[in-house]
Amino acid sequence: MVGRTFLNSMSHRASVILIMRRLCRRRACPGLVEGIWPRMDLRMTAAAVGAPYLRRSRKVRFCLPRERFSDRKGPSSPFAYTPPRLRWPQKVSSQDSILRDLADPMVDFLAVLAAVSNADETARRAFFDRVVAMLAEASVDVRKRGALFASQVTLPASYTSRLAVALSDANEQVRFGAAWALVRQGPDAVAALDQLLLRFEDDHDPTRDRAAWAVSNIGAPAIPRLIELLGRPSVRTRALAVGCMGNIVSIPRDRSNALSDAQVRSLAETLLAVINDREPWVRFNALEAFSQLEQRLVLPAMVELLDAEGDYTRERAALCLCWASPQLTPEAVSALERHLSEDNRAVRHHAAEALRRMGRLKENQ
């Protein structure tokens, strides 16, 4: 029992190791060693306390050479026991325990989210219902906790209208959580478009930014309402509306919420009018939107000109693509890679330089 009392401090554990080594060599008191072994892993203890002791004496060894005792597999040998490896518990929580931990403010939200990720569909649906219901509670702390969980999960589209109501909450943290939840919904948040546009005038900067992010994720259905906001007197509203339009233009064509090429061309005239706005913030966002128009319309046209007949046209097209890198589409990259073996030296040079800027070509090539 002496060895058990020594396990309370790291310095005493080193002494226990030495005692156990002597006991194992003499094969004395196997019960004492077997009682100590399950409570500690000698290799882990040696790694923790071995460094300071090795500096004092290099003759002291803290790792038991288990290969020397390979022939000792009898029931009385302390080496017949193999310490179990530490594992993170993969416990599947029940629906009642998840809802109980959800309402308990002393339970860490990461633990609750981990339990929800391992739960079945019925428990997840009950969790979603409770989280959205917490956003309408009278207690501010309960609404804030519900907004925290809502911002960390992707709620189905059936909860969009209730999240839109939470955007008008008096507490900024609740509004922020609801706006972030709508960001995660993507195009499914179209039912909350009007409430999101009202948040463009929110005094809480993170909430305002998340609202603009959510509107950008909605995509093409938000363009008509954004064009209407360009005539508002508020600088903040006009600037965020133009910024959202530029983000929507950059959505790839294969997405369901993307604009068609005809819709993108129709926005050019609208953005040209915004460039003359009196506020620098609005003009800057308009120019950023035009850069997205360039990537959507101009760069594909430049790629087609790489195969034109005139050398001058092909050289200028390759130079423009070189200037546009590294913001080139995969189609443009493929076209430039084909022209690395071009007979025209200027086209070949511009193509190689564009790929080098994107990290697709080594410096010595």
C-alpha positions as CSV (number, residue, x, y, z in Angstrom):
1,M,0.0,0.0,0.0
2,V,3.0,2.3,0.2
3,G,3.1,2.7,-3.5
4,R,-0.5,3.8,-3.7
5,T,0.1,6.8,-1.4
6,F,3.0,8.0,-3.6
7,L,0.8,8.5,-6.6
8,N,-0.4,11.9,-5.5
9,S,2.5,13.9,-6.9
10,M,4.7,13.6,-10.0
11,S,7.9,13.5,-8.0
12,H,6.7,10.6,-5.9
13,R,5.7,8.7,-9.1
14,A,9.3,8.6,-10.1
15,S,10.1,6.9,-6.8
16,V,7.3,4.5,-7.3
17,I,8.9,3.5,-10.7
18,L,12.2,2.7,-9.1
19,I,10.4,0.6,-6.4
20,M,8.5,-1.3,-8.9
21,R,11.6,-2.0,-11.0
22,R,13.2,-3.6,-7.9
23,L,10.0,-5.5,-7.1
24,C,9.8,-6.8,-10.7
25,R,13.4,-7.9,-10.7
26,R,13.0,-9.9,-7.5
27,R,9.5,-11.1,-8.4
28,A,8.4,-10.0,-5.0
29,C,5.0,-8.7,-3.9
30,P,3.1,-9.1,-7.2
31,G,-0.1,-8.0,-5.6
32,L,1.4,-4.6,-4.8
33,V,2.6,-4.1,-8.4
34,E,-0.7,-5.2,-9.9
35,G,-2.5,-2.7,-7.7
36,I,-0.4,0.1,-8.8
37,W,-0.2,-0.7,-12.5
38,P,-3.8,-0.1,-13.5
39,R,-3.7,3.4,-12.0
40,M,-0.8,4.6,-14.0
41,D,1.0,4.1,-17.3
42,L,4.7,3.9,-16.6
43,R,5.7,5.1,-20.0
44,M,3.5,8.2,-19.7
45,T,4.7,8.9,-16.2
46,A,8.3,8.6,-17.3
47,A,7.7,11.0,-20.2
48,A,6.3,13.5,-17.7
49,V,8.9,13.3,-14.9
50,G,11.8,11.8,-16.8
51,A,13.4,15.0,-18.2
52,P,14.3,16.7,-14.9
53,Y,15.6,13.4,-13.4
54,L,17.7,12.5,-16.4
55,R,19.5,15.8,-16.0
56,R,20.6,14.8,-12.5
57,S,21.7,11.3,-13.4
58,R,21.9,9.6,-16.7
59,K,22.0,6.2,-15.0
60,V,18.4,6.3,-14.0
61,R,16.0,4.8,-16.5
62,F,12.3,5.4,-16.4
63,C,11.0,3.2,-19.2
64,L,10.5,-0.4,-18.4
65,P,11.9,-2.6,-21.2
66,R,8.9,-4.7,-21.9
67,E,10.7,-6.9,-24.4
68,R,12.8,-8.3,-21.6
69,F,9.7,-9.6,-19.9
70,S,8.1,-11.1,-23.0
71,D,8.4,-14.6,-21.5
72,R,6.5,-13.6,-18.4
73,K,2.9,-14.0,-19.3
74,G,1.7,-15.9,-16.3
75,P,-1.3,-14.7,-14.2
76,S,1.0,-13.7,-11.3
77,S,3.1,-11.4,-13.5
78,P,2.3,-7.7,-13.4
79,F,3.0,-7.5,-17.2
80,A,0.0,-9.7,-18.0
81,Y,-2.1,-6.5,-17.8
82,T,-2.2,-4.1,-20.8
83,P,-3.2,-0.6,-19.9
84,P,-6.1,0.6,-22.1
85,R,-5.7,3.4,-24.5
86,L,-7.5,6.7,-23.8
87,R,-10.4,7.2,-26.1
88,W,-12.8,10.1,-26.5
89,P,-16.2,8.9,-25.4
90,Q,-18.5,8.4,-28.4
91,K,-21.8,8.4,-26.4
92,V,-25.0,8.8,-28.3
93,S,-27.2,11.2,-26.3
94,S,-30.9,10.8,-26.1
95,Q,-33.4,13.5,-27.1
96,D,-34.3,14.3,-23.5
97,S,-30.7,14.8,-22.5
98,I,-30.0,17.0,-25.5
99,L,-32.9,19.3,-24.7
100,R,-32.0,19.3,-21.1
101,D,-28.4,20.4,-21.8
102,L,-29.7,22.9,-24.3
103,A,-31.7,24.7,-21.6
104,D,-28.9,24.5,-19.1
105,P,-26.6,27.6,-19.4
106,M,-23.9,25.9,-17.4
107,V,-23.4,23.2,-20.2
108,D,-20.9,24.2,-22.8
109,F,-22.6,24.7,-26.2
110,L,-19.8,22.7,-28.0
111,A,-20.8,19.7,-26.0
112,V,-24.4,20.1,-27.0
113,L,-23.5,20.5,-30.6
114,A,-21.3,17.3,-30.5
115,A,-24.3,15.4,-29.0
116,V,-26.6,16.7,-31.7
117,S,-24.2,15.7,-34.5
118,N,-24.3,12.1,-33.2
119,A,-28.1,12.1,-32.6
120,D,-30.8,10.7,-35.0
121,E,-33.1,12.8,-37.2
122,T,-35.9,12.8,-34.6
123,A,-33.6,14.3,-31.9
124,R,-32.2,16.8,-34.4
125,R,-35.7,18.0,-35.3
126,A,-36.6,18.4,-31.7
127,F,-33.4,20.3,-31.1
128,F,-34.2,22.7,-34.0
129,D,-37.7,23.3,-32.7
130,R,-36.4,24.1,-29.3
131,V,-33.7,26.4,-30.5
132,V,-36.1,28.5,-32.7
133,A,-38.6,28.5,-29.8
134,M,-35.9,30.0,-27.5
135,L,-35.6,33.0,-29.8
136,A,-39.2,34.1,-28.9
137,E,-38.8,33.6,-25.1
138,A,-39.3,36.5,-22.7
139,S,-35.9,36.0,-21.0
140,V,-33.0,37.8,-22.7
141,D,-30.5,35.2,-21.6
142,V,-32.7,32.4,-23.1
143,R,-33.0,34.2,-26.4
144,K,-29.2,34.8,-26.5
145,R,-28.5,31.2,-25.9
146,G,-31.0,30.2,-28.6
147,A,-29.3,32.6,-31.0
148,L,-25.9,31.1,-30.2
149,F,-27.1,27.7,-31.2
150,A,-29.0,29.0,-34.2
151,S,-25.8,30.6,-35.6
152,Q,-23.9,27.3,-35.4
153,V,-26.3,25.0,-37.2
154,T,-28.0,25.0,-40.6
155,L,-31.7,25.2,-39.9
156,P,-34.1,23.9,-42.6
157,A,-36.1,26.4,-44.7
158,S,-39.2,25.8,-42.7
159,Y,-37.7,27.9,-39.9
160,T,-36.8,31.0,-42.0
161,S,-39.9,33.0,-41.1
162,R,-39.3,32.6,-37.4
163,L,-35.7,33.6,-37.9
164,A,-36.9,36.7,-39.7
165,V,-38.9,37.7,-36.7
166,A,-35.8,37.4,-34.5
167,L,-34.0,39.9,-36.7
168,S,-36.2,42.6,-35.1
169,D,-35.2,41.6,-31.5
170,A,-34.1,44.4,-29.2
171,N,-30.9,42.6,-28.2
172,E,-28.1,42.8,-30.7
173,Q,-26.7,39.4,-29.9
174,V,-30.1,37.8,-30.8
175,R,-30.2,39.7,-34.1
176,F,-26.7,38.7,-34.9
177,G,-27.4,35.0,-34.2
178,A,-30.5,35.1,-36.3
179,A,-28.7,36.8,-39.2
180,W,-25.9,34.3,-39.1
181,A,-28.4,31.5,-39.1
182,L,-29.9,33.0,-42.3
183,V,-26.5,33.1,-43.8
184,R,-26.1,29.4,-43.3
185,Q,-29.4,28.8,-45.1
186,G,-28.2,30.2,-48.3
187,P,-30.8,30.6,-51.1
188,D,-33.5,29.1,-48.7
189,A,-33.5,32.4,-46.8
190,V,-35.4,34.2,-49.5
191,A,-38.5,34.3,-47.3
192,A,-36.6,36.7,-45.0
193,L,-35.3,39.0,-47.7
194,D,-37.4,42.1,-46.6
195,Q,-36.3,41.8,-43.0
196,L,-32.7,41.3,-44.0
197,L,-32.7,44.5,-46.1
198,L,-34.0,46.4,-43.1
199,R,-30.9,45.3,-41.2
200,F,-28.8,47.3,-43.6
201,E,-29.5,50.2,-41.2
202,D,-28.7,48.2,-38.0
203,D,-26.4,50.0,-35.6
204,H,-24.7,46.7,-34.7
205,D,-21.9,46.3,-37.3
206,P,-21.7,42.4,-37.1
207,T,-25.4,42.1,-37.6
208,R,-25.4,44.5,-40.5
209,D,-22.5,42.6,-42.2
210,R,-24.2,39.2,-41.7
211,A,-27.4,40.6,-43.2
212,A,-25.6,41.7,-46.3
213,W,-23.9,38.3,-46.4
214,A,-27.3,36.5,-46.2
215,V,-28.7,38.7,-49.0
216,S,-25.7,37.9,-51.2
217,N,-26.3,34.2,-50.6
218,I,-29.9,34.4,-51.7
219,G,-28.7,35.3,-55.2
220,A,-30.7,36.3,-58.2
221,P,-34.1,36.7,-56.5
222,A,-32.7,39.6,-54.4
223,I,-31.6,41.7,-57.4
224,P,-34.9,43.6,-58.0
225,R,-35.1,44.6,-54.4
226,L,-31.5,45.7,-54.3
227,I,-32.0,47.9,-57.4
228,E,-34.8,49.6,-55.5
229,L,-32.5,50.4,-52.6
230,L,-30.1,52.3,-54.9
231,G,-32.4,55.3,-54.7
232,R,-32.5,55.5,-50.9
233,P,-31.0,58.5,-49.2
234,S,-29.0,56.4,-46.7
235,V,-25.4,56.0,-47.8
236,R,-25.1,52.7,-45.8
237,T,-28.1,51.2,-47.6
238,R,-26.9,52.2,-51.1
239,A,-23.3,50.9,-50.4
240,L,-24.4,47.6,-49.1
241,A,-26.9,47.1,-51.9
242,V,-24.2,47.7,-54.5
243,G,-21.9,45.4,-52.7
244,C,-24.5,42.6,-52.6
245,M,-25.0,43.0,-56.3
246,G,-21.4,42.5,-57.0
247,N,-21.3,39.4,-54.8
248,I,-24.3,37.9,-56.6
249,V,-22.7,38.5,-60.0
250,S,-19.7,36.4,-58.9
251,I,-21.9,33.3,-58.1
252,P,-20.9,30.6,-60.6
253,R,-23.2,29.9,-63.4
254,D,-23.9,26.3,-62.3
255,R,-25.6,27.4,-59.1
256,S,-29.3,27.5,-58.9
257,N,-29.3,31.1,-57.5
258,A,-26.9,32.5,-60.1
259,L,-27.7,35.2,-62.6
260,S,-27.9,34.4,-66.3
261,D,-25.5,36.2,-68.7
262,A,-28.4,38.3,-70.0
263,Q,-29.2,39.4,-66.4
264,V,-25.6,40.3,-65.8
265,R,-25.4,42.4,-68.9
266,S,-28.6,44.3,-67.9
267,L,-26.8,45.3,-64.6
268,A,-24.0,47.1,-66.4
269,E,-26.1,50.2,-67.1
270,T,-27.3,50.3,-63.5
271,L,-23.8,50.1,-62.1
272,L,-22.6,52.8,-64.5
273,A,-25.1,55.1,-63.0
274,V,-24.0,54.3,-59.5
275,I,-20.4,55.1,-60.3
276,N,-21.4,58.8,-60.4
277,D,-22.7,58.6,-56.8
278,R,-21.5,61.4,-54.5
279,E,-20.4,59.0,-51.7
280,P,-16.9,57.3,-52.1
281,W,-18.1,54.2,-50.4
282,V,-20.9,53.6,-52.9
283,R,-18.6,54.4,-55.8
284,F,-16.0,51.9,-54.6
285,N,-18.5,49.1,-54.2
286,A,-19.7,49.9,-57.7
287,L,-16.2,49.5,-59.1
288,E,-15.8,46.2,-57.2
289,A,-19.0,45.0,-58.8
290,F,-17.6,46.0,-62.2
291,S,-14.6,43.8,-61.6
292,Q,-17.0,40.9,-61.1
293,L,-18.6,41.8,-64.4
294,E,-15.2,41.6,-66.0
295,Q,-14.6,38.1,-64.7
296,R,-18.1,37.0,-65.7
297,L,-18.2,38.5,-69.2
298,V,-14.9,40.0,-70.3
299,L,-12.5,37.2,-69.4
300,P,-14.5,34.5,-71.3
301,A,-14.4,36.8,-74.4
302,M,-10.7,37.2,-74.0
303,V,-10.2,33.4,-73.8
304,E,-12.0,33.1,-77.1
305,L,-9.7,35.7,-78.7
306,L,-6.7,33.5,-77.9
307,D,-7.7,31.5,-81.0
308,A,-8.2,34.5,-83.3
309,E,-6.4,34.7,-86.6
310,G,-4.4,37.9,-86.0
311,D,-1.2,37.7,-84.0
312,Y,-1.7,41.2,-82.5
313,T,-5.2,40.3,-81.2
314,R,-4.0,37.0,-79.7
315,E,-1.0,38.8,-78.0
316,R,-3.3,41.5,-76.5
317,A,-5.8,38.9,-75.3
318,A,-3.0,36.9,-73.6
319,L,-1.7,40.0,-72.0
320,C,-5.1,40.9,-70.6
321,L,-5.4,37.4,-69.1
322,C,-2.0,37.8,-67.6
323,W,-3.0,41.0,-65.9
324,A,-6.2,39.4,-64.6
325,S,-4.4,36.5,-63.0
326,P,-4.7,35.0,-60.4
327,Q,-8.5,35.7,-60.5
328,L,-8.9,33.5,-63.6
329,T,-11.6,30.8,-64.1
330,P,-10.7,27.2,-64.6
331,E,-11.6,27.6,-68.3
332,A,-9.1,30.4,-68.7
333,V,-6.4,28.4,-67.0
334,S,-7.0,25.5,-69.4
335,A,-6.8,27.8,-72.4
336,L,-3.5,29.3,-71.2
337,E,-2.0,25.8,-70.6
338,R,-2.9,24.9,-74.2
339,H,-1.0,28.0,-75.4
340,L,2.2,27.2,-73.6
341,S,3.4,25.5,-76.8
342,E,2.2,28.4,-79.0
343,D,4.4,29.4,-81.9
344,N,4.0,33.1,-81.2
345,R,6.6,34.0,-78.6
346,A,4.6,36.8,-77.0
347,V,1.5,34.7,-76.5
348,R,3.6,31.9,-75.1
349,H,5.3,34.3,-72.7
350,H,2.1,35.9,-71.5
351,A,0.5,32.6,-70.9
352,A,3.4,31.3,-68.9
353,E,3.5,34.5,-66.8
354,A,-0.2,34.3,-66.0
355,L,0.1,30.6,-64.9
356,R,3.2,31.5,-62.9
357,R,1.3,34.2,-61.0
358,M,-1.3,31.6,-60.1
359,G,1.3,29.1,-58.9
360,R,0.5,26.7,-61.7
361,L,4.0,27.0,-63.3
362,K,7.5,26.7,-61.8
363,E,9.9,29.6,-62.0
364,N,12.3,27.7,-64.2
365,Q,9.7,26.8,-66.8
